[in-house]
Amino acid sequence: MTRLSRRALLASALLPVAAAALCPSRAQAAEDAGLERLAGPALRALMKANGIPGLVLGVTREGRHATVALGVTARERGRPVMADTLFELGSVSKTFTVALAALAAERGRLDLSAPLGVALPEVAGTPFGALTAIDLATHATGGMPLQLPDGIRSEAALLGWLREWRPAAPPATRRSYSNVSIGVLGLLAARAFGTSFARAAEGELFAPLGLKSAFIEVPAGAKARYAMGYNKANAPVRVTPALLEPEAYGVKSTAADMLAFLDAQLGAARVPEELARALARTHTGYFETADYVQEMIWERYPWPVGLDRLLAGNALDMALKPQPIARLDPPLAPVPASYVNKTGSTSGFGCYAVLLPARRLGIVLLANRNYPNAERVKAVYALLAALGEG
């Protein structure tokens, strides 16, 4: 992307002075047009290089939003992608799961530091029961697998498997990225609220955050906005319902709602005080990897940070191979001068969310194709340079 001076940026993207005097709809159009001029050419190149049918970039700065929507919702009979097109978030869904767990903790319903056997008596006295909710939220289990074994299709079967599970390494010394650990955390949070995960997320998070298009199950009235995903073989695909899918990778949402969610993370939106504290809690750093500090799901780098470090931290090995970690004692409070990120994928979708708290700047990139994390990271890093944030 072409680097613009801050003066050019203020004149042409995100914060156009002239837009402030316009009516809201015209002001928003001016914001979007400015971002399109800044980022559009590079995004089109990204789409072409990776075979992406549709993509939305959303940027929030100090609560001001701009989006660029390109391409189509489906290769056959698709509609133009818009800011309200629904995409699968993949593992970015996990940021909602830890927020729900943190909210349960704020309300005294879940002790994040207590052995899991306290909240889940079915696993008391086992190695899994000795773990904590923080261990689950930070992948610090010592060897929890990425996915459940085949044949585990009910909560009863899951609990039976958890009772027999044994860590491959001492917990809190090895990071093993896992849909299972975060999925169980979601179940615990839902139990704390006395309902299903979907109902807890909708009632305790989505509604208070003002998210009108965040869903676990897309309702009939919104299905026309739900993009079709495309896998690595270019076959159309959407996420398959499964045990722990809602908790680990099941949220579908829009660029518009994701910007509102990022605003809440950045303190740039009015949210209930209790929920604001819960969101802040998810940005406590508990462990250190070779490249970043592990928060509750979110991954924190110092800002500024080099591209090579971001690429290493978001490499596939971080999800597929166990990684050594060191406990931070005491845990690290949120640091404004940080680059905080989370990638997410399903078979047919790719998502990337980034926070720069010191700048109250958030970015989300949504696509209806699963493409490499490295391409997402490089695209956002180039955008930040163009925004004068490099």
C-alpha atoms as one frame of an Amber mdcrd trajectory, in Angstrom:
protein
   0.000   0.000   0.000   1.112   3.521  -0.656   2.275   5.352   2.456   0.289
   8.510   3.093   1.302  11.382   5.309  -0.834  12.026   8.358  -2.073  15.210
   6.703  -3.115  13.265   3.612  -4.751  10.665   5.801  -6.802  13.242   7.636
  -7.874  14.669   4.314  -8.767  11.426   2.617  -9.431   8.539   4.978 -11.130
   7.647   8.243 -11.316  11.175   9.655 -12.120  13.503   6.750 -12.657  16.986
   8.097 -15.274  17.828   5.506 -17.331  14.786   6.444 -18.018  16.169   9.888
 -20.224  18.857   8.378 -22.266  16.378   6.345 -25.341  14.420   7.360 -24.481
  11.078   8.997 -25.071   8.940   5.892 -22.975  11.210   3.681 -20.291  11.429
   6.349 -20.122   7.627   6.531 -19.886   7.409   2.753 -16.984   9.853   2.850
 -15.225   7.789   5.536 -15.655   4.614   3.483 -14.503   6.279   0.271 -11.368
   7.541   1.973 -10.488   4.066   3.223 -11.219   2.576  -0.198  -8.756   4.978
  -1.822  -6.168   4.048   0.771  -6.630   0.281   0.902  -8.731  -0.781  -2.092
  -5.941  -1.519  -4.607  -3.977  -3.675  -2.162  -7.115  -5.539  -1.074  -8.034
  -6.334  -4.678  -4.536  -7.687  -5.213  -4.899  -9.791  -2.056  -8.190 -11.206
  -3.308  -6.780 -12.036  -6.726  -3.664 -13.699  -5.328  -5.658 -15.852  -2.902
  -8.820 -16.568  -4.876 -11.056 -14.728  -2.417 -14.591 -14.116  -3.745 -15.569
 -11.501  -1.152 -13.814  -9.466   1.506 -14.558  -6.676   3.970 -12.015  -4.496
   5.732 -13.254  -2.556   8.735 -11.315   0.095  10.635 -12.299   1.924  13.807
 -10.340   4.823  15.241 -11.626   6.663  18.308 -15.022   5.108  17.609 -15.194
   6.338  14.000 -15.778   3.534  11.524 -14.895   2.989   7.891 -15.328  -0.118
   5.766 -14.309  -1.338   2.337 -16.467  -4.155   0.949 -15.306  -5.918  -2.207
 -16.429  -8.877  -4.283 -19.410 -11.161  -3.882 -21.035 -13.330  -1.231 -20.936
 -16.405  -3.488 -19.356 -17.311  -6.810 -22.702 -18.399  -8.214 -25.701 -16.106
  -7.834 -23.873 -14.110  -5.192 -24.690 -10.602  -4.049 -22.220  -7.760  -3.602
 -20.470  -7.977  -0.246 -21.479  -5.232   2.185 -20.628  -4.127   5.702 -23.628
  -6.167   6.928 -22.649  -9.398   5.133 -22.323 -12.284   7.590 -19.015 -14.136
   7.756 -17.875 -17.035   9.912 -15.345 -15.770  12.466 -13.665 -19.094  13.155
 -11.404 -18.873  16.185 -11.992 -15.153  16.595 -15.179 -16.523  18.189 -12.968
 -17.510  21.110 -12.628 -13.844  22.073 -16.357 -13.870  22.846 -15.994 -17.099
  24.822 -13.328 -15.674  27.127 -15.361 -12.479  27.482 -18.315 -14.543  28.691
 -16.104 -16.426  31.154 -14.619 -13.153  32.408 -18.112 -11.718  32.839 -19.128
 -14.774  34.858 -16.075 -14.126  37.039 -17.012 -10.462  37.474 -20.411 -11.584
  38.742 -18.915 -14.102  41.150 -20.323 -17.058  39.228 -16.994 -18.557  38.112
 -13.573 -18.545  39.783 -11.038 -18.415  36.959  -8.168 -19.465  39.241  -9.861
 -22.359  41.043  -9.367 -25.986  39.968 -11.885 -26.917  37.290 -13.142 -29.715
  39.492 -14.832 -27.086  41.668 -17.106 -25.826  38.877 -17.154 -29.161  37.060
 -17.395 -31.846  39.754 -17.565 -34.555  37.091 -13.782 -34.146  36.602 -12.767
 -33.539  40.239  -9.682 -35.496  41.248  -8.370 -35.855  37.680  -5.500 -34.051
  35.903  -8.066 -32.102  33.914  -9.902 -31.167  37.089  -6.661 -29.745  38.484
  -6.404 -27.230  35.640  -7.935 -23.762  35.960 -10.156 -21.713  33.690  -7.150
 -19.467  33.048  -5.237 -22.519  31.806  -8.059 -23.213  29.358  -8.248 -19.587
  28.215  -4.499 -19.453  27.551  -3.991 -22.949  26.061  -1.659 -23.707  29.000
  -2.954 -27.250  29.522   0.241 -29.145  28.782  -1.144 -31.001  25.796  -4.880
 -30.688  25.145  -5.431 -31.734  21.487  -6.546 -29.315  18.803  -9.774 -31.246
  18.173 -11.889 -33.778  20.013 -11.255 -37.408  19.089 -13.687 -38.933  16.618
 -16.769 -40.350  18.242 -17.118 -37.758  21.025 -20.516 -36.291  20.152 -22.230
 -35.635  23.477 -21.421 -33.763  26.660 -21.539 -37.035  28.588 -18.984 -38.585
  26.237 -16.864 -35.442  26.501 -16.819 -35.593  30.296 -15.870 -39.259  30.172
 -12.982 -38.470  27.838 -11.839 -35.566  30.024 -11.723 -37.847  33.059  -9.289
 -40.121  31.209  -7.180 -37.375  29.613  -3.558 -36.982  30.720  -1.265 -34.035
  29.861   1.839 -34.713  27.777   3.809 -32.086  29.727   3.337 -30.249  33.018
   0.518 -27.697  32.621   1.636 -24.068  32.490   4.889 -25.106  30.778   3.544
 -26.014  27.345   1.067 -24.175  25.141  -1.159 -26.455  23.070  -3.662 -24.564
  20.938  -6.974 -26.324  21.381 -10.597 -26.029  20.398 -11.309 -28.487  23.197
  -9.950 -26.363  26.039 -11.725 -23.197  24.954 -14.845 -25.200  24.176 -14.956
 -26.556  27.714 -14.397 -23.034  29.040 -17.472 -21.991  27.080 -19.474 -24.814
  28.628 -18.340 -23.721  32.093 -19.329 -20.119  31.401 -22.729 -21.224  30.131
 -23.244 -23.353  33.247 -22.377 -20.315  35.351 -25.238 -18.444  33.691 -27.575
 -21.418  33.923 -28.263 -21.731  30.214 -26.779 -22.829  26.895 -23.706 -21.142
  25.485 -25.675 -19.665  22.587 -28.279 -18.121  24.887 -25.636 -16.851  27.307
 -23.625 -15.260  24.496 -26.692 -13.648  22.979 -28.138 -12.384  26.248 -25.012
 -11.462  28.193 -22.697 -10.288  25.390 -24.258  -9.634  22.009 -27.260  -7.639
  23.239 -25.416  -5.484  25.838 -22.716  -4.736  23.254 -25.338  -3.635  20.738
 -24.422  -6.375  18.271 -27.486  -6.925  16.119 -25.844  -9.298  13.641 -23.776
 -11.630  15.808 -25.153 -15.159  15.836 -24.314 -18.693  16.831 -27.085 -19.968
  14.578 -28.003 -17.611  11.747 -31.761 -16.919  11.902 -33.962 -17.276   8.854
 -34.302 -13.520   8.470 -30.536 -13.066   8.159 -29.638 -16.026   5.950 -29.738
 -13.951   2.773 -26.801 -11.959   4.187 -24.763 -15.065   5.066 -21.851 -15.429
   2.653 -20.907 -18.787   1.188 -17.417 -19.905   2.137 -14.877 -21.595  -0.113
 -12.289 -24.096   1.049  -8.777 -24.725  -0.232 -10.206 -26.833  -3.065 -12.539
 -23.937  -3.979 -15.592 -25.982  -3.007 -18.484 -24.102  -1.350 -18.694 -24.867
   2.354 -20.059 -23.590   5.647 -19.242 -24.625   9.179 -20.674 -27.958  10.321
 -22.485 -27.970  13.688 -20.595 -30.106  16.193 -19.940 -30.519  19.893 -17.988
 -27.436  21.130 -18.400 -25.700  17.757 -20.472 -22.817  19.203 -17.944 -22.158
  21.958 -14.733 -22.578  19.928 -15.423 -21.290  16.419 -19.160 -20.864  15.943
 -19.873 -17.109  15.832 -21.006 -15.498  12.594 -20.982 -11.724  12.369 -20.497
  -8.666  10.194 -17.784  -6.065   9.800 -20.123  -3.477  11.302 -20.726  -5.525
  14.451 -17.093  -6.539  14.762 -16.074  -2.880  14.746 -18.543  -2.286  17.569
 -16.993  -5.224  19.441 -13.499  -3.820  18.907 -14.699  -0.415  20.124 -15.819
  -2.063  23.353 -12.393  -3.693  23.707 -10.717  -0.316  23.164 -12.914   1.620
  25.575 -14.352   3.605  22.688 -17.960   2.503  23.227 -20.458   2.785  26.051
 -20.978  -0.640  27.564 -22.163  -1.719  31.016 -19.381  -1.182  33.555 -19.331
  -4.824  34.601 -18.924  -5.931  30.991 -16.209  -3.333  30.390 -14.264  -4.776
  33.325 -14.712  -8.277  31.937 -13.371  -7.254  28.536 -10.392  -5.564  30.178
  -9.736  -8.729  32.188  -9.344 -10.732  28.972  -6.309  -8.581  28.156  -4.332
  -9.603  31.226  -1.123 -11.367  30.182  -0.561 -14.749  31.854   2.170 -16.477
  29.853   5.007 -15.563  27.546   5.763 -17.418  24.319   8.796 -16.917  22.095
   6.994 -14.146  20.219   4.151 -12.709  22.291   2.390 -12.484  25.621  -0.603
 -14.807  25.875  -3.695 -13.047  27.179  -7.052 -14.781  27.495  -7.032 -15.983
  23.864  -5.774 -12.618  22.562  -2.053 -12.428  21.713  -0.087  -9.323  22.682
   3.013  -7.930  21.000   4.825  -4.694  21.825   4.037  -1.821  19.488   5.801
  -1.003  17.288   6.644  -4.572  16.293   8.432  -6.012  13.278   6.532  -7.896
  10.601   8.746 -10.977  10.969   7.771 -11.324  14.619   4.067 -11.084  13.783
   4.448 -13.686  11.049   6.247 -16.038  13.433   3.620 -15.613  16.130   0.788
 -16.256  13.686   2.474 -19.178  11.925   0.680 -22.494  11.578   3.100 -24.156
  13.988   1.638 -22.068  16.818  -1.651 -23.909  16.325  -0.400 -27.341  15.339
   2.674 -27.874  17.519   3.161 -27.540  21.294   5.148 -24.454  22.256   7.131
 -23.714  25.432   5.698 -20.988  27.655   6.743 -19.216  30.824   4.266 -18.125
  33.475   4.178 -14.392  34.174   4.091 -13.877  37.931   2.460 -11.568  38.633
   0.307 -11.467  35.491   0.795  -8.455  33.244  -1.852  -5.757  33.168  -2.979
  -4.513  29.746  -0.349  -2.331  28.067  -1.600   0.475  25.782   1.491   0.398
  23.523   0.624  -3.046  22.186  -0.415  -4.833  19.022  -3.072  -7.340  20.089
  -4.382  -9.835  17.555  -6.350 -13.013  16.893  -6.734 -14.999  13.712  -9.704
 -17.198  12.942 -10.614 -19.691  10.245 -13.210 -22.241   9.320 -12.944 -24.459
   6.258 -14.342 -21.700   4.071 -13.672 -18.398   5.860 -10.742 -16.348   7.132
 -10.822 -13.614   9.779  -8.226 -11.381  11.421  -8.825  -8.932  14.278  -6.262
  -6.411  15.533  -6.242  -3.871  18.375  -3.809  -0.986  18.910  -5.047   0.231
  22.308  -2.768   3.275  22.540  -4.248   4.586  19.296  -7.787   3.357  20.066
  -7.513   1.738  16.664  -9.070  -1.567  15.659  -9.049  -3.489  12.391 -11.026
  -6.487  11.211 -10.534  -8.356   7.949 -13.251 -10.806   6.883 -13.144 -13.079
   3.827 -15.252 -15.932   2.489 -12.230 -18.094   1.771  -9.735 -19.740   4.086
  -6.385 -18.239   3.061  -3.021 -18.140   4.872  -2.655 -16.208   8.103   0.557
 -14.696   6.769  -1.371 -12.941   4.006  -3.789 -11.445   6.516  -0.984 -10.238
   8.762   0.930  -8.667   5.881  -2.195  -6.912   4.598  -2.997  -5.333   7.971
   0.632  -4.444   8.627   0.799  -2.633   5.286  -2.446  -0.833   6.057  -1.059
   0.379   9.368   1.977   1.755   7.568  -0.316   3.550   5.136  -2.241   4.965
   8.076   0.991   6.368   9.455   1.087   3.854  12.311   4.207   1.920  11.258
